[in-house]
Amino acid sequence: MTKQTILNEAHRQLGARMVDFGGWDMPVNYGSQIDEHHEVRKSVGMFDVSHMTVVDVNGA
């Protein structure tokens, strides 16, 4: 059984395709990678690194 981050359920609700990454259930993408790229370029993106037990929050 893989470990899950605190954001696992949120990733699943948003339609993430999940994969095993070093024993952790992690999102790899949310459908079309091109659509995801464009959305991040025009808005914002987030990368879940909570499996590393470090949380950095930056922004205005």
CNS distance restraints for C-alpha pairs under 8 A (distance, minus, plus):
assign (resid   1 and name CA) (resid  23 and name CA) 7.92 0.50 0.50
assign (resid   2 and name CA) (resid  20 and name CA) 7.00 0.50 0.50
assign (resid   2 and name CA) (resid  23 and name CA) 5.00 0.50 0.50
assign (resid   2 and name CA) (resid  24 and name CA) 5.09 0.50 0.50
assign (resid   2 and name CA) (resid  25 and name CA) 5.73 0.50 0.50
assign (resid   3 and name CA) (resid  23 and name CA) 6.14 0.50 0.50
assign (resid   3 and name CA) (resid  24 and name CA) 4.62 0.50 0.50
assign (resid   3 and name CA) (resid  25 and name CA) 5.99 0.50 0.50
assign (resid   4 and name CA) (resid   8 and name CA) 5.87 0.50 0.50
assign (resid   4 and name CA) (resid  24 and name CA) 5.81 0.50 0.50
assign (resid   4 and name CA) (resid  25 and name CA) 5.40 0.50 0.50
assign (resid   4 and name CA) (resid  26 and name CA) 7.57 0.50 0.50
assign (resid   4 and name CA) (resid  51 and name CA) 7.95 0.50 0.50
assign (resid   5 and name CA) (resid  24 and name CA) 7.54 0.50 0.50
assign (resid   5 and name CA) (resid  25 and name CA) 7.50 0.50 0.50
assign (resid   5 and name CA) (resid  26 and name CA) 7.86 0.50 0.50
assign (resid   5 and name CA) (resid  50 and name CA) 6.18 0.50 0.50
assign (resid   5 and name CA) (resid  51 and name CA) 5.91 0.50 0.50
assign (resid   6 and name CA) (resid  50 and name CA) 7.41 0.50 0.50
assign (resid   7 and name CA) (resid  11 and name CA) 6.24 0.50 0.50
assign (resid   7 and name CA) (resid  48 and name CA) 7.62 0.50 0.50
assign (resid   8 and name CA) (resid  12 and name CA) 6.35 0.50 0.50
assign (resid   8 and name CA) (resid  25 and name CA) 7.52 0.50 0.50
assign (resid   8 and name CA) (resid  26 and name CA) 7.42 0.50 0.50
assign (resid   9 and name CA) (resid  13 and name CA) 6.13 0.50 0.50
assign (resid  10 and name CA) (resid  14 and name CA) 6.23 0.50 0.50
assign (resid  11 and name CA) (resid  15 and name CA) 6.50 0.50 0.50
assign (resid  11 and name CA) (resid  16 and name CA) 5.36 0.50 0.50
assign (resid  11 and name CA) (resid  27 and name CA) 6.71 0.50 0.50
assign (resid  12 and name CA) (resid  16 and name CA) 5.25 0.50 0.50
assign (resid  12 and name CA) (resid  17 and name CA) 7.63 0.50 0.50
assign (resid  12 and name CA) (resid  18 and name CA) 7.84 0.50 0.50
assign (resid  14 and name CA) (resid  30 and name CA) 7.30 0.50 0.50
assign (resid  15 and name CA) (resid  30 and name CA) 5.60 0.50 0.50
assign (resid  15 and name CA) (resid  31 and name CA) 7.36 0.50 0.50
assign (resid  16 and name CA) (resid  27 and name CA) 5.50 0.50 0.50
assign (resid  16 and name CA) (resid  28 and name CA) 6.97 0.50 0.50
assign (resid  16 and name CA) (resid  29 and name CA) 5.57 0.50 0.50
assign (resid  16 and name CA) (resid  30 and name CA) 4.30 0.50 0.50
assign (resid  16 and name CA) (resid  31 and name CA) 7.10 0.50 0.50
assign (resid  17 and name CA) (resid  27 and name CA) 5.56 0.50 0.50
assign (resid  17 and name CA) (resid  28 and name CA) 5.77 0.50 0.50
assign (resid  17 and name CA) (resid  29 and name CA) 5.53 0.50 0.50
assign (resid  17 and name CA) (resid  30 and name CA) 6.01 0.50 0.50
assign (resid  17 and name CA) (resid  31 and name CA) 7.33 0.50 0.50
assign (resid  18 and name CA) (resid  25 and name CA) 6.15 0.50 0.50
assign (resid  18 and name CA) (resid  26 and name CA) 5.24 0.50 0.50
assign (resid  18 and name CA) (resid  27 and name CA) 4.30 0.50 0.50
assign (resid  18 and name CA) (resid  28 and name CA) 5.82 0.50 0.50
assign (resid  18 and name CA) (resid  29 and name CA) 7.65 0.50 0.50
assign (resid  19 and name CA) (resid  25 and name CA) 5.65 0.50 0.50
assign (resid  19 and name CA) (resid  26 and name CA) 5.42 0.50 0.50
assign (resid  19 and name CA) (resid  27 and name CA) 6.22 0.50 0.50
assign (resid  19 and name CA) (resid  28 and name CA) 6.44 0.50 0.50
assign (resid  20 and name CA) (resid  24 and name CA) 5.48 0.50 0.50
assign (resid  20 and name CA) (resid  25 and name CA) 4.90 0.50 0.50
assign (resid  20 and name CA) (resid  26 and name CA) 6.18 0.50 0.50
assign (resid  21 and name CA) (resid  25 and name CA) 6.35 0.50 0.50
assign (resid  21 and name CA) (resid  26 and name CA) 6.20 0.50 0.50
assign (resid  24 and name CA) (resid  51 and name CA) 7.20 0.50 0.50
assign (resid  29 and name CA) (resid  33 and name CA) 6.68 0.50 0.50
assign (resid  29 and name CA) (resid  36 and name CA) 7.89 0.50 0.50
assign (resid  30 and name CA) (resid  36 and name CA) 7.04 0.50 0.50
assign (resid  31 and name CA) (resid  35 and name CA) 7.91 0.50 0.50
assign (resid  31 and name CA) (resid  36 and name CA) 7.52 0.50 0.50
assign (resid  32 and name CA) (resid  36 and name CA) 6.15 0.50 0.50
assign (resid  33 and name CA) (resid  37 and name CA) 6.03 0.50 0.50
assign (resid  34 and name CA) (resid  38 and name CA) 6.31 0.50 0.50
assign (resid  35 and name CA) (resid  39 and name CA) 6.13 0.50 0.50
assign (resid  36 and name CA) (resid  40 and name CA) 6.25 0.50 0.50
assign (resid  37 and name CA) (resid  41 and name CA) 6.26 0.50 0.50
assign (resid  38 and name CA) (resid  42 and name CA) 6.26 0.50 0.50
assign (resid  39 and name CA) (resid  43 and name CA) 5.78 0.50 0.50
assign (resid  39 and name CA) (resid  44 and name CA) 7.18 0.50 0.50
assign (resid  39 and name CA) (resid  45 and name CA) 7.95 0.50 0.50
assign (resid  40 and name CA) (resid  44 and name CA) 4.71 0.50 0.50
assign (resid  40 and name CA) (resid  45 and name CA) 5.02 0.50 0.50
assign (resid  49 and name CA) (resid  53 and name CA) 7.32 0.50 0.50
assign (resid  49 and name CA) (resid  54 and name CA) 7.00 0.50 0.50
assign (resid  49 and name CA) (resid  55 and name CA) 7.35 0.50 0.50
assign (resid  50 and name CA) (resid  54 and name CA) 6.03 0.50 0.50
assign (resid  50 and name CA) (resid  55 and name CA) 6.46 0.50 0.50
